[in-house]
Amino acid sequence: MAVAAAVMALAAGSACEGRKSEVRGLGSYRFGVTTRAQLKSGVCQPTELTDGRKATWCFALPPIKVGKRTADVDAYFLGTDPPLLPENPTPEALAERRKTLATMPLIEVQLKIRGCDEQELEQWMRDHFGPADPTSKGTRAYWHNSFLWAVAMMPSEPGRCLVHLLPTSEASEIERLKQL
């Protein structure tokens, strides 16, 4: 009986080994995992999404290399940052702030690439997210899996490309981006 259980466990494990896991995001920005509490740099400001929800926009984050280019990174988190703490906060106030920030999930990552080479960006997206969705059209290429949806706007304006990465749960924002 124990041998049969061990053989089944081994078979189940080896069946999963060959399967590539789906991408949840980019670098330390992972949908369903990253929260506002994990962000250690950048400038964050409150904002409102097009559907009326409150969010926090963080910019001036560490850049990401996209092919041979450098991309500026912006991240959006659902919810609004709690008020800043006084100069010498109590341990309880610090803990409460961290607790609130930990409840704010990542809902979008934007990459802004100046001097963008569209072919280089498209290859980089393919390398990271697989083949583009067949519904891609014109200067817009889409990628998706069960965790994330992405669009590369190549170019979004002359000499600049913009990439939006969102969790699949952000249906209204995805729909808005498809209409751009």
VEXKOL-854275 format. One record per atom (N, C-alpha, C): residue in one letter; chain; x, y, z; residue number from 1. Coordinates in steps of 0.02 Angstrom, whole numbers. Each point is the difference from the previous one (the first is absolute). Example, Ala and Ser with C-alpha at 12.3 -4.5 7.8 and 13.67 -1.06 7.14 Angstrom:
2
[pt a, A, [660, -284, 390], 1]
[pt a, A, [-45, 59, 0], 1]
[pt a, A, [45, 60, 0], 1]
[pt s, A, [-18, 53, -36], 2]
[pt s, A, [42, 59, 3], 2]
[pt s, A, [-39, 55, 37], 2]
This chain:
180
[pt m, A, [41, -60, 0], 1]
[pt m, A, [-41, 60, 0], 1]
[pt m, A, [44, 63, 0], 1]
[pt a, A, [51, 1, 42], 2]
[pt a, A, [44, 58, 4], 2]
[pt a, A, [39, 8, -65], 2]
[pt v, A, [19, -56, -31], 3]
[pt v, A, [36, 3, -63], 3]
[pt v, A, [-44, 30, -55], 3]
[pt a, A, [-63, -20, -2], 4]
[pt a, A, [-47, 26, -50], 4]
[pt a, A, [-9, 76, 9], 4]
[pt a, A, [-5, 23, 62], 5]
[pt a, A, [-8, 71, 13], 5]
[pt a, A, [63, 39, -22], 5]
[pt a, A, [59, -30, 13], 6]
[pt a, A, [62, 33, -20], 6]
[pt a, A, [6, 4, -76], 6]
[pt v, A, [-19, -53, -35], 7]
[pt v, A, [2, 0, -73], 7]
[pt v, A, [-48, 52, -28], 7]
[pt m, A, [-60, 7, 28], 8]
[pt m, A, [-49, 49, -23], 8]
[pt m, A, [26, 71, 12], 8]
[pt a, A, [30, 11, 57], 9]
[pt a, A, [26, 66, 16], 9]
[pt a, A, [57, 18, -48], 9]
[pt l, A, [43, -48, -15], 10]
[pt l, A, [55, 11, -47], 10]
[pt l, A, [-27, 15, -70], 10]
[pt a, A, [-50, -37, -21], 11]
[pt a, A, [-30, 11, -66], 11]
[pt a, A, [-32, 68, -4], 11]
[pt a, A, [-36, 20, 52], 12]
[pt a, A, [-32, 66, 0], 12]
[pt a, A, [51, 56, -2], 12]
[pt g, A, [56, -9, 37], 13]
[pt g, A, [52, 51, 1], 13]
[pt g, A, [34, 6, -67], 13]
[pt s, A, [15, -56, -33], 14]
[pt s, A, [35, 4, -64], 14]
[pt s, A, [-45, 26, -55], 14]
[pt a, A, [-66, -9, 6], 15]
[pt a, A, [-45, 26, -51], 15]
[pt a, A, [0, 76, 1], 15]
[pt c, A, [11, 30, 58], 16]
[pt c, A, [-2, 72, 6], 16]
[pt c, A, [68, 32, -17], 16]
[pt e, A, [54, -40, 4], 17]
[pt e, A, [67, 29, -11], 17]
[pt e, A, [8, 32, -68], 17]
[pt g, A, [-27, -31, -52], 18]
[pt g, A, [8, 25, -68], 18]
[pt g, A, [-42, 60, -16], 18]
[pt r, A, [-51, 14, 40], 19]
[pt r, A, [-46, 55, -14], 19]
[pt r, A, [29, 66, 25], 19]
[pt k, A, [3, 48, -44], 20]
[pt k, A, [25, 66, 18], 20]
[pt k, A, [-54, 39, 37], 20]
[pt s, A, [19, 31, 56], 21]
[pt s, A, [-50, 38, 37], 21]
[pt s, A, [-15, 66, -35], 21]
[pt e, A, [-59, 26, 11], 22]
[pt e, A, [-20, 63, -32], 22]
[pt e, A, [31, 59, 36], 22]
[pt v, A, [15, 51, -38], 23]
[pt v, A, [29, 62, 26], 23]
[pt v, A, [-54, 39, 37], 23]
[pt r, A, [18, 26, 60], 24]
[pt r, A, [-47, 39, 41], 24]
[pt r, A, [15, 74, -3], 24]
[pt g, A, [54, 20, -33], 25]
[pt g, A, [19, 70, -2], 25]
[pt g, A, [69, 8, -28], 25]
[pt l, A, [36, 48, 26], 26]
[pt l, A, [66, 17, -25], 26]
[pt l, A, [45, 17, 59], 26]
[pt g, A, [55, -37, 7], 27]
[pt g, A, [46, 13, 56], 27]
[pt g, A, [-35, -6, 67], 27]
[pt s, A, [7, 50, 42], 28]
[pt s, A, [-31, -2, 66], 28]
[pt s, A, [-74, 22, -1], 28]
[pt y, A, [-24, 18, -58], 29]
[pt y, A, [-70, 21, -8], 29]
[pt y, A, [-41, -60, -23], 29]
[pt r, A, [-32, -35, 47], 30]
[pt r, A, [-38, -61, -17], 30]
[pt r, A, [-72, 6, 25], 30]
[pt f, A, [-46, -9, -47], 31]
[pt f, A, [-71, 6, 16], 31]
[pt f, A, [-22, -57, 45], 31]
[pt g, A, [-39, 18, 51], 32]
[pt g, A, [-22, -49, 49], 32]
[pt g, A, [51, -12, 55], 32]
[pt v, A, [58, 32, -5], 33]
[pt v, A, [53, -9, 49], 33]
[pt v, A, [23, 68, 28], 33]
[pt t, A, [18, 46, -45], 34]
[pt t, A, [29, 65, 20], 34]
[pt t, A, [-54, 46, 28], 34]
[pt t, A, [16, 32, 56], 35]
[pt t, A, [-44, 51, 29], 35]
[pt t, A, [39, 65, 8], 35]
[pt r, A, [-34, 53, 15], 36]
[pt r, A, [31, 65, 10], 36]
[pt r, A, [52, -2, 56], 36]
[pt a, A, [-8, -43, 49], 37]
[pt a, A, [46, -6, 56], 37]
[pt a, A, [70, -21, -22], 37]
[pt q, A, [5, -35, -56], 38]
[pt q, A, [65, -25, -24], 38]
[pt q, A, [39, 51, -39], 38]
[pt l, A, [-30, 55, -17], 39]
[pt l, A, [34, 52, -39], 39]
[pt l, A, [44, 41, 47], 39]
[pt k, A, [65, 2, -14], 40]
[pt k, A, [47, 33, 45], 40]
[pt k, A, [28, 66, -28], 40]
[pt s, A, [-18, 17, -63], 41]
[pt s, A, [26, 62, -30], 41]
[pt s, A, [-54, 31, -42], 41]
[pt g, A, [16, 57, -29], 42]
[pt g, A, [-48, 35, -43], 42]
[pt g, A, [-41, 51, 37], 42]
[pt v, A, [-42, 34, -38], 43]
[pt v, A, [-45, 51, 26], 43]
[pt v, A, [-71, -25, -13], 43]
[pt c, A, [-43, 3, 50], 44]
[pt c, A, [-68, -25, -8], 44]
[pt c, A, [-50, 56, 15], 44]
[pt q, A, [-53, 2, -42], 45]
[pt q, A, [-52, 50, 6], 45]
[pt q, A, [-68, -33, -10], 45]
[pt p, A, [-51, 27, 32], 46]
[pt p, A, [-67, -27, -11], 46]
[pt p, A, [-25, 16, -71], 46]
[pt t, A, [-41, -43, -27], 47]
[pt t, A, [-30, 11, -66], 47]
[pt t, A, [-68, -34, -1], 47]
[pt e, A, [-37, 14, -52], 48]
[pt e, A, [-66, -32, -8], 48]
[pt e, A, [0, -36, -68], 48]
[pt l, A, [-23, -62, 0], 49]
[pt l, A, [-4, -38, -62], 49]
[pt l, A, [-61, 22, -39], 49]
[pt t, A, [-2, -16, -64], 50]
[pt t, A, [-56, 22, -43], 50]
[pt t, A, [-67, -27, 23], 50]
[pt d, A, [0, -56, 37], 51]
[pt d, A, [-63, -27, 25], 51]
[pt d, A, [-18, 27, 69], 51]
[pt g, A, [38, 50, 24], 52]
[pt g, A, [-17, 34, 63], 52]
[pt g, A, [35, -28, 61], 52]
[pt r, A, [34, -55, -5], 53]
[pt r, A, [35, -28, 58], 53]
[pt r, A, [61, 42, 18], 53]
[pt k, A, [16, 2, 64], 54]
[pt k, A, [59, 35, 25], 54]
[pt k, A, [61, -45, -7], 54]
[pt a, A, [56, 30, -20], 55]
[pt a, A, [61, -38, -8], 55]
[pt a, A, [60, 43, 20], 55]
[pt t, A, [58, -31, 1], 56]
[pt t, A, [62, 35, 14], 56]
[pt t, A, [47, -11, -59], 56]
[pt w, A, [24, 55, -29], 57]
[pt w, A, [46, -1, -56], 57]
[pt w, A, [70, 12, 26], 57]
[pt c, A, [46, -46, -15], 58]
[pt c, A, [69, 7, 22], 58]
[pt c, A, [45, 5, -62], 58]
[pt f, A, [43, 50, 0], 59]
[pt f, A, [45, 12, -57], 59]
[pt f, A, [70, 13, 26], 59]
[pt a, A, [47, 14, -47], 60]
[pt a, A, [71, 8, 18], 60]
[pt a, A, [26, -63, 35], 60]
[pt l, A, [-24, -57, -25], 61]
[pt l, A, [22, -65, 26], 61]
[pt l, A, [62, -22, -38], 61]
[pt p, A, [37, -49, 27], 62]
[pt p, A, [60, -23, -35], 62]
[pt p, A, [-18, -22, -72], 62]
[pt p, A, [39, 20, -49], 63]
[pt p, A, [-16, -17, -70], 63]
[pt p, A, [11, -74, -13], 63]
[pt i, A, [-30, -24, -55], 64]
[pt i, A, [7, -69, -22], 64]
[pt i, A, [30, 1, -70], 64]
[pt k, A, [45, -46, -13], 65]
[pt k, A, [31, -6, -66], 65]
[pt k, A, [-48, -37, -46], 65]
[pt v, A, [-17, 31, -56], 66]
[pt v, A, [-44, -30, -51], 66]
[pt v, A, [41, -5, -63], 66]
[pt g, A, [26, -59, -15], 67]
[pt g, A, [46, -7, -55], 67]
[pt g, A, [63, 41, 15], 67]
[pt k, A, [19, 43, -46], 68]
[pt k, A, [58, 43, 9], 68]
[pt k, A, [-18, 67, 31], 68]
[pt r, A, [-64, 12, 11], 69]
[pt r, A, [-25, 64, 26], 69]
[pt r, A, [-17, -4, 74], 69]
[pt t, A, [-8, 58, 30], 70]
[pt t, A, [-20, 4, 70], 70]
[pt t, A, [-71, 27, 3], 70]
[pt a, A, [-42, -33, 39], 71]
[pt a, A, [-70, 20, 7], 71]
[pt a, A, [-12, 32, 68], 71]
[pt d, A, [-33, 58, 0], 72]
[pt d, A, [-24, 29, 62], 72]
[pt d, A, [-59, -42, 24], 72]
[pt v, A, [-6, -9, 65], 73]
[pt v, A, [-52, -44, 29], 73]
[pt v, A, [-47, 40, 43], 73]
[pt d, A, [-65, -9, -12], 74]
[pt d, A, [-52, 26, 44], 74]
[pt d, A, [-40, -61, 25], 74]
[pt a, A, [-23, 1, 61], 75]
[pt a, A, [-40, -54, 28], 75]
[pt a, A, [-63, 30, 32], 75]
[pt y, A, [-55, -35, -7], 76]
[pt y, A, [-64, 21, 30], 76]
[pt y, A, [-23, -53, 49], 76]
[pt f, A, [-23, 23, 57], 77]
[pt f, A, [-25, -44, 53], 77]
[pt f, A, [-72, 20, 17], 77]
[pt l, A, [-42, -48, 12], 78]
[pt l, A, [-70, 14, 17], 78]
[pt l, A, [-3, 25, 72], 78]
[pt g, A, [-33, 57, 10], 79]
[pt g, A, [-6, 30, 66], 79]
[pt g, A, [43, 62, 6], 79]
[pt t, A, [-8, 35, 55], 80]
[pt t, A, [37, 62, 12], 80]
[pt t, A, [47, -8, 59], 80]
[pt d, A, [61, 25, -8], 81]
[pt d, A, [48, -3, 54], 81]
[pt d, A, [-28, 32, 63], 81]
[pt p, A, [14, -29, 58], 82]
[pt p, A, [-20, 34, 63], 82]
[pt p, A, [41, 64, 8], 82]
[pt p, A, [-22, 45, 43], 83]
[pt p, A, [37, 63, 11], 83]
[pt p, A, [73, -15, 21], 83]
[pt l, A, [44, 46, -17], 84]
[pt l, A, [70, -7, 20], 84]
[pt l, A, [5, 3, 76], 84]
[pt l, A, [50, -34, 26], 85]
[pt l, A, [10, -2, 73], 85]
[pt l, A, [42, 60, 23], 85]
[pt p, A, [-6, 18, 63], 86]
[pt p, A, [42, 54, 27], 86]
[pt p, A, [74, -21, 0], 86]
[pt e, A, [44, 46, 15], 87]
[pt e, A, [72, -13, -4], 87]
[pt e, A, [22, -59, 44], 87]
[pt n, A, [-27, -7, 59], 88]
[pt n, A, [18, -55, 45], 88]
[pt n, A, [-63, -41, 16], 88]
[pt p, A, [-22, -41, -47], 89]
[pt p, A, [-62, -37, 12], 89]
[pt p, A, [9, -56, 51], 89]
[pt t, A, [-54, -18, 31], 90]
[pt t, A, [0, -55, 48], 90]
[pt t, A, [5, -66, -39], 90]
[pt p, A, [24, -52, 32], 91]
[pt p, A, [2, -65, -34], 91]
[pt p, A, [-70, -23, -22], 91]
[pt e, A, [-50, 17, 39], 92]
[pt e, A, [-69, -19, -17], 92]
[pt e, A, [-23, 36, -63], 92]
[pt a, A, [17, 65, -6], 93]
[pt a, A, [-19, 38, -60], 93]
[pt a, A, [35, -27, -62], 93]
[pt l, A, [64, -18, 7], 94]
[pt l, A, [37, -30, -56], 94]
[pt l, A, [-32, -66, -21], 94]
[pt a, A, [-17, -41, 48], 95]
[pt a, A, [-31, -65, -14], 95]
[pt a, A, [-67, 8, -34], 95]
[pt e, A, [-39, 49, 22], 96]
[pt e, A, [-66, 12, -30], 96]
[pt e, A, [7, 24, -72], 96]
[pt r, A, [49, 43, -13], 97]
[pt r, A, [12, 25, -68], 97]
[pt r, A, [20, -59, -46], 97]
[pt r, A, [48, -41, 23], 98]
[pt r, A, [21, -58, -39], 98]
[pt r, A, [-58, -47, -14], 98]
[pt k, A, [-42, -9, 50], 99]
[pt k, A, [-59, -45, -8], 99]
[pt k, A, [-47, 27, -54], 99]
[pt t, A, [-11, 66, 0], 100]
[pt t, A, [-44, 30, -51], 100]
[pt t, A, [32, -6, -69], 100]
[pt l, A, [64, 15, -7], 101]
[pt l, A, [34, -4, -64], 101]
[pt l, A, [1, -72, -27], 101]
[pt a, A, [1, -49, 45], 102]
[pt a, A, [0, -70, -21], 102]
[pt a, A, [-67, -22, -29], 102]
[pt t, A, [-52, 39, 10], 103]
[pt t, A, [-66, -17, -28], 103]
[pt t, A, [-11, 31, -68], 103]
[pt m, A, [49, 37, -26], 104]
[pt m, A, [-7, 36, -64], 104]
[pt m, A, [35, -40, -55], 104]
[pt p, A, [-39, -38, -41], 105]
[pt p, A, [32, -41, -51], 105]
[pt p, A, [22, 40, -61], 105]
[pt l, A, [51, -26, -33], 106]
[pt l, A, [24, 27, -63], 106]
[pt l, A, [-53, -12, -54], 106]
[pt i, A, [-20, 54, -36], 107]
[pt i, A, [-50, -8, -52], 107]
[pt i, A, [24, 23, -69], 107]
[pt e, A, [59, 29, -5], 108]
[pt e, A, [27, 16, -66], 108]
[pt e, A, [74, 17, 6], 108]
[pt v, A, [37, -19, -51], 109]
[pt v, A, [69, 21, -9], 109]
[pt v, A, [4, 30, -70], 109]
[pt q, A, [29, 60, -4], 110]
[pt q, A, [10, 33, -64], 110]
[pt q, A, [74, 7, -13], 110]
[pt l, A, [20, -15, -61], 111]
[pt l, A, [69, 11, -22], 111]
[pt l, A, [0, 53, -54], 111]
[pt k, A, [40, 52, 8], 112]
[pt k, A, [5, 53, -50], 112]
[pt k, A, [70, -2, -29], 112]
[pt i, A, [3, -13, -65], 113]
[pt i, A, [64, -10, -33], 113]
[pt i, A, [12, 56, -51], 113]
[pt r, A, [48, 43, 15], 114]
[pt r, A, [18, 54, -46], 114]
[pt r, A, [49, -28, -52], 114]
[pt g, A, [-3, 28, -60], 115]
[pt g, A, [45, -23, -53], 115]
[pt g, A, [-14, -72, -17], 115]
[pt c, A, [-63, -19, 3], 116]
[pt c, A, [-21, -69, -6], 116]
[pt c, A, [11, -28, -70], 116]
[pt d, A, [25, -61, -3], 117]
[pt d, A, [5, -38, -62], 117]
[pt d, A, [-55, -53, 4], 117]
[pt e, A, [-51, 8, -42], 118]
[pt e, A, [-60, -42, 4], 118]
[pt e, A, [16, -74, -7], 118]
[pt q, A, [44, -18, -47], 119]
[pt q, A, [17, -70, -10], 119]
[pt q, A, [36, -29, 62], 119]
[pt e, A, [44, 40, 29], 120]
[pt e, A, [35, -21, 60], 120]
[pt e, A, [-49, -11, 58], 120]
[pt l, A, [-48, 47, 8], 121]
[pt l, A, [-49, -7, 53], 121]
[pt l, A, [-44, -62, -11], 121]
[pt e, A, [-23, -10, -61], 122]
[pt e, A, [-42, -57, -14], 122]
[pt e, A, [37, -66, 14], 122]
[pt q, A, [64, -3, -17], 123]
[pt q, A, [39, -61, 14], 123]
[pt q, A, [8, -9, 75], 123]
[pt w, A, [12, 54, 37], 124]
[pt w, A, [7, -4, 73], 124]
[pt w, A, [-65, -24, 32], 124]
[pt m, A, [-57, 26, -25], 125]
[pt m, A, [-65, -23, 27], 125]
[pt m, A, [-9, -74, -15], 125]
[pt r, A, [16, -22, -61], 126]
[pt r, A, [-6, -72, -17], 126]
[pt r, A, [45, -42, 45], 126]
[pt d, A, [60, 24, 13], 127]
[pt d, A, [46, -38, 43], 127]
[pt d, A, [-27, -7, 70], 127]
[pt h, A, [-34, 51, 25], 128]
[pt h, A, [-26, 0, 69], 128]
[pt h, A, [-70, -30, 7], 128]
[pt f, A, [-43, 11, -50], 129]
[pt f, A, [-70, -18, 7], 129]
[pt f, A, [-26, -49, -53], 129]
[pt g, A, [43, -22, -45], 130]
[pt g, A, [-20, -47, -52], 130]
[pt g, A, [-27, 36, -61], 130]
[pt p, A, [-32, -37, -45], 131]
[pt p, A, [-25, 31, -62], 131]
[pt p, A, [-57, 49, 14], 131]
[pt a, A, [-4, 51, -42], 132]
[pt a, A, [-53, 51, 7], 132]
[pt a, A, [-67, -32, -16], 132]
[pt d, A, [-52, 29, 29], 133]
[pt d, A, [-69, -23, -12], 133]
[pt d, A, [-19, 14, -73], 133]
[pt p, A, [-36, -45, -32], 134]
[pt p, A, [-20, 11, -70], 134]
[pt p, A, [-46, 60, -10], 134]
[pt t, A, [-30, 26, 54], 135]
[pt t, A, [-43, 59, -7], 135]
[pt t, A, [40, 65, -3], 135]
[pt s, A, [66, -4, 5], 136]
[pt s, A, [43, 60, -6], 136]
[pt s, A, [-15, 34, -66], 136]
[pt k, A, [4, 67, 1], 137]
[pt k, A, [-15, 37, -62], 137]
[pt k, A, [42, 63, -5], 137]
[pt g, A, [23, 14, -60], 138]
[pt g, A, [37, 62, -12], 138]
[pt g, A, [60, 7, 46], 138]
[pt t, A, [2, 56, 34], 139]
[pt t, A, [56, 15, 46], 139]
[pt t, A, [-12, -27, 70], 139]
[pt r, A, [-51, -40, 9], 140]
[pt r, A, [-16, -28, 66], 140]
[pt r, A, [7, -76, -2], 140]
[pt a, A, [42, -26, 45], 141]
[pt a, A, [8, -73, 5], 141]
[pt a, A, [-20, -20, 71], 141]
[pt y, A, [-38, -54, 6], 142]
[pt y, A, [-26, -23, 64], 142]
[pt y, A, [30, -67, 20], 142]
[pt w, A, [8, -11, 64], 143]
[pt w, A, [21, -64, 28], 143]
[pt w, A, [-45, -13, 60], 143]
[pt h, A, [-14, -64, 15], 144]
[pt h, A, [-37, -15, 61], 144]
[pt h, A, [9, -73, 19], 144]
[pt n, A, [-11, -12, 64], 145]
[pt n, A, [-4, -68, 27], 145]
[pt n, A, [-52, 3, 56], 145]
[pt s, A, [-3, -48, 43], 146]
[pt s, A, [-52, 1, 51], 146]
[pt s, A, [14, 51, 56], 146]
[pt f, A, [62, 27, 4], 147]
[pt f, A, [17, 49, 52], 147]
[pt f, A, [2, 72, -24], 147]
[pt l, A, [25, 10, -62], 148]
[pt l, A, [11, 69, -22], 148]
[pt l, A, [-22, 10, -72], 148]
[pt w, A, [-10, 64, -15], 149]
[pt w, A, [-16, 23, -68], 149]
[pt w, A, [49, 58, -13], 149]
[pt a, A, [27, 2, -60], 150]
[pt a, A, [48, 53, -17], 150]
[pt a, A, [-14, 27, -69], 150]
[pt v, A, [15, 64, -9], 151]
[pt v, A, [-3, 31, -66], 151]
[pt v, A, [65, 40, -9], 151]
[pt a, A, [29, -7, -59], 152]
[pt a, A, [58, 42, -19], 152]
[pt a, A, [-25, 47, -54], 152]
[pt m, A, [6, 64, 14], 153]
[pt m, A, [-20, 52, -48], 153]
[pt m, A, [63, 23, -35], 153]
[pt m, A, [7, -21, -64], 154]
[pt m, A, [63, 9, -36], 154]
[pt m, A, [-10, 40, -64], 154]
[pt p, A, [11, 63, -1], 155]
[pt p, A, [14, 45, 57], 155]
[pt p, A, [-65, 27, 29], 155]
[pt s, A, [4, 27, 61], 156]
[pt s, A, [-58, 34, 29], 156]
[pt s, A, [-1, 72, -23], 156]
[pt e, A, [58, 27, -14], 157]
[pt e, A, [10, 66, -31], 157]
[pt e, A, [69, -3, -33], 157]
[pt p, A, [17, 45, -44], 158]
[pt p, A, [64, -5, -36], 158]
[pt p, A, [59, -9, 47], 158]
[pt g, A, [40, -53, -13], 159]
[pt g, A, [60, -12, 39], 159]
[pt g, A, [-11, -29, 69], 159]
[pt r, A, [-61, -19, 16], 160]
[pt r, A, [-13, -26, 67], 160]
[pt r, A, [-50, -58, -3], 160]
[pt c, A, [15, -53, 35], 161]
[pt c, A, [-46, -57, 6], 161]
[pt c, A, [-24, -4, 72], 161]
[pt l, A, [-59, -27, 9], 162]
[pt l, A, [-30, -6, 66], 162]
[pt l, A, [-25, -72, 7], 162]
[pt v, A, [15, -31, 56], 163]
[pt v, A, [-23, -68, 15], 163]
[pt v, A, [-42, 4, 63], 163]
[pt h, A, [-59, -29, -2], 164]
[pt h, A, [-44, -5, 59], 164]
[pt h, A, [-6, -74, 18], 164]
[pt l, A, [13, -16, 63], 165]
[pt l, A, [-10, -68, 26], 165]
[pt l, A, [-52, 4, 55], 165]
[pt l, A, [-52, -41, -4], 166]
[pt l, A, [-54, 1, 50], 166]
[pt l, A, [-19, -72, 19], 166]
[pt p, A, [-25, -9, 60], 167]
[pt p, A, [-28, -66, 16], 167]
[pt p, A, [-65, -10, -39], 167]
[pt t, A, [-17, -61, -16], 168]
[pt t, A, [-60, -13, -40], 168]
[pt t, A, [-63, 23, 37], 168]
[pt s, A, [2, 10, 65], 169]
[pt s, A, [-58, 23, 38], 169]
[pt s, A, [-18, 73, -16], 169]
[pt e, A, [45, 38, -31], 170]
[pt e, A, [-12, 70, -15], 170]
[pt e, A, [-36, 8, -67], 170]
[pt a, A, [-58, -31, -7], 171]
[pt a, A, [-37, -3, -63], 171]
[pt a, A, [-17, 70, -28], 171]
[pt s, A, [-21, 47, 43], 172]
[pt s, A, [-19, 66, -26], 172]
[pt s, A, [61, 38, -27], 172]
[pt e, A, [57, -5, 32], 173]
[pt e, A, [61, 33, -24], 173]
[pt e, A, [25, -34, -64], 173]
[pt i, A, [-5, -65, -4], 174]
[pt i, A, [20, -36, -60], 174]
[pt i, A, [-43, 22, -59], 174]
[pt e, A, [-65, 4, 12], 175]
[pt e, A, [-45, 21, -52], 175]
[pt e, A, [15, 71, -23], 175]
[pt r, A, [14, 45, 48], 176]
[pt r, A, [17, 69, -16], 176]
[pt r, A, [63, 2, -43], 176]
[pt l, A, [51, -39, 17], 177]
[pt l, A, [63, 0, -38], 177]
[pt l, A, [-11, -29, -70], 177]
[pt k, A, [-45, -48, -8], 178]
[pt k, A, [-14, -27, -66], 178]
[pt k, A, [-31, 52, -46], 178]
[pt q, A, [-34, 49, 30], 179]
[pt q, A, [-34, 52, -40], 179]
[pt q, A, [47, 57, -20], 179]
[pt l, A, [59, 4, 29], 180]
[pt l, A, [47, 54, -17], 180]
[pt l, A, [28, -7, -70], 180]
